[in-house]
Amino acid sequence: MGTVKYTLETLPQVSEEYLARVDAIRDEDIDYSDIPEVTDFSRFRPWEERRMFKPVKVAVTCKLDADVVAWLKRDGKGYQTRLNGILRQAMAQSPS
């Protein structure tokens, strides 16, 4: 059997009957024997670090010391993203 490819336009419709049959399957009846168990979670990253995570952005105005801004901008474009990352790291390490 060859590879089957679909696009959003060519996806077959899912019937209510099919969904009802899937819903009726109990977790205990699903065969996971061909799927290896994940025991090494070191490559998993927090949601915040994944590309798919897109937090809501809020525009703010604040005054920063000139040397801090120069330090952030020394690597070129993306200084606001770097600042956000520094603040997020500090937030994650905060006790609460």
SULTARA-V414250 format. One record per residue. N is the residue number from 1. PSI is psi in radians with two decimals (NA if undefined). Layout:
# SULTARA-V414250
[[N;PSI] [N;PSI]]
This chain:
# SULTARA-V414250
[[1;2.32] [2;3.14] [3;2.35] [4;2.22] [5;2.41] [6;2.71] [7;3.02] [8;-0.57] [9;-0.46] [10;0.07] [11;2.35] [12;2.60] [13;2.48] [14;2.16] [15;2.75] [16;-0.62] [17;-0.78] [18;-0.79] [19;-0.67] [20;-0.69] [21;-0.70] [22;-0.75] [23;-0.49] [24;-0.25] [25;2.23] [26;2.61] [27;-0.65] [28;-0.37] [29;-0.05] [30;2.26] [31;1.94] [32;0.21] [33;-0.42] [34;0.12] [35;2.11] [36;2.51] [37;2.37] [38;2.08] [39;-0.29] [40;1.84] [41;0.21] [42;-0.43] [43;-0.12] [44;2.43] [45;2.70] [46;2.73] [47;-0.65] [48;-0.48] [49;-0.14] [50;2.61] [51;-0.51] [52;-0.29] [53;2.14] [54;1.57] [55;2.76] [56;2.32] [57;2.51] [58;2.26] [59;2.27] [60;2.77] [61;2.25] [62;2.77] [63;2.20] [64;2.69] [65;2.50] [66;-0.65] [67;-0.55] [68;-0.78] [69;-0.73] [70;-0.72] [71;-0.74] [72;-0.64] [73;-0.13] [74;-0.47] [75;0.16] [76;-2.64] [77;2.63] [78;0.25] [79;-0.56] [80;-0.67] [81;-0.72] [82;-0.74] [83;-0.75] [84;-0.72] [85;-0.70] [86;-0.78] [87;-0.68] [88;-0.68] [89;-0.75] [90;-0.67] [91;-0.72] [92;-0.54] [93;-0.14] [94;2.45] [95;-0.47] [96;NA]]
